[in-house]
Amino acid sequence: AVKNLVDRGFIKHERYGSLSLTGKGRLIAEKVSERHRVLFEFFHKVLGVESETAGKDACMVEHYISPETKKRLFKFIEFVHRFPSEEKDPRWLDHFRSYLATGRTDICAGTKEKAL
């Protein structure tokens, strides 16, 4: 495994010595870390998934998500945080959290739909 990473230019390795990332390796690591952060934020802060589970799920998904989807998720999270509202979270996000907790949609303003 180490030889493969050396051959691909991701790490430097001295026999029986230390390992260090190359510039190329550091760039890859930063991209993976950013994907993880974006996914964790979405799972935990938007969907309300428990922190530990959100972290594990982010680890599983981060290696497969495309750069385009990551960018869209990042923009969505940014939008949620900047949503023009006097409340801490946008009202629709509060309604979503209530729906998660109760399974009911009739608590949303103007909605008469009953829980399934």
N, C-alpha and C positions, 0 to 999 in steps of 0.2 A: 504494500500500500504506500509506504513512504517513497519507494523508488518511483512508483507511478506519479506521485505528486511532484517529485524532483524532475522527472522526465517531462512533465507537462509545464514546468516552470512556475509552479505555485509556491514551492518551498525551497529553502537551502538546507542542506543537511551535511554535517561533517560526521564521518563514520565514528560511531560510539560517542558522538558529541551532541550538541544542541541542534534544535530545529528552529528555523525562523521563516516567516512569510516573505516572499518577494513582493515587489510592487503589484504584480499581477495577482498574486495570492491574496494580498491585502484588499485589493479592489473586489475580488469575488467575495471575500468574507464580509466586507461592508455591505454589499448588495444583499447577501443572505440575511444579515442582521437587520437591515432596513425592511425587508419583506416580513421578517418575524415581528418587528415592532408594529408595522401597519396591521398585520393580521391580528396580533394580540389586542391592539386598540379596538379594532372592529368587533372581535368576539367578546371582549370584556366590557368595553365602555358603551358600545352601541347595542349589541345583542344581550348584554347582561349575563354572559357566561361567567361562572366562577373563575377567579384568577388562575388557579392551578390548572383547571381544565383548558382555559383559553390559551395558556402557555404551551400545554402539550399539543393541543390542536394546531396552534401556530407552527410548532416544530414539524408536524406532519405535513402541513399544507405548503409551508414556505419553499420547499424544494420543487414544487410543481406549478406554482402560480406564475402566469406570464407577466412580463413587465407592464403590459397594457392594463391588465386587471389590477395589479398592485397600484398603479398610478390612479386608476379610477377609485379604488378603495380609499387611498390616501386623500383624494379630493373630496370624497363623500364624508370621511371623518372630519376633515377640515371644515366642510360645510356645516356639519352638525354642531361643531364647536363654535362656529361664527354665526349661526342662525340668528337673525334679528329677533330677539325676544327679551322681554324683561325678566322672564323666568330663567332659571339655571339651564334647563334643557328645553328644546322646542316642544310645544304642546303635543305634536304628533308622536314624538318619542316617548313622552309620558303616557300617551294612550297605548302605545305598543307595549310598554312595560306593564301597564295595568292588564292588558290582554294576556301577556305571558303569565301573570300572577293568577288571573281569574278564569281565563278562557272565554271571557265575555267581551263582545264588541259593542253591546248596547250601552256601555258606559261612556262611549265617545259621543261628543256633542252631535246631535242630529241623526244619530244612527239608531235604528229600531231593530237591527238584526240580533238574534239571540245566539247564545253559545251553541256550538254543535254538540 
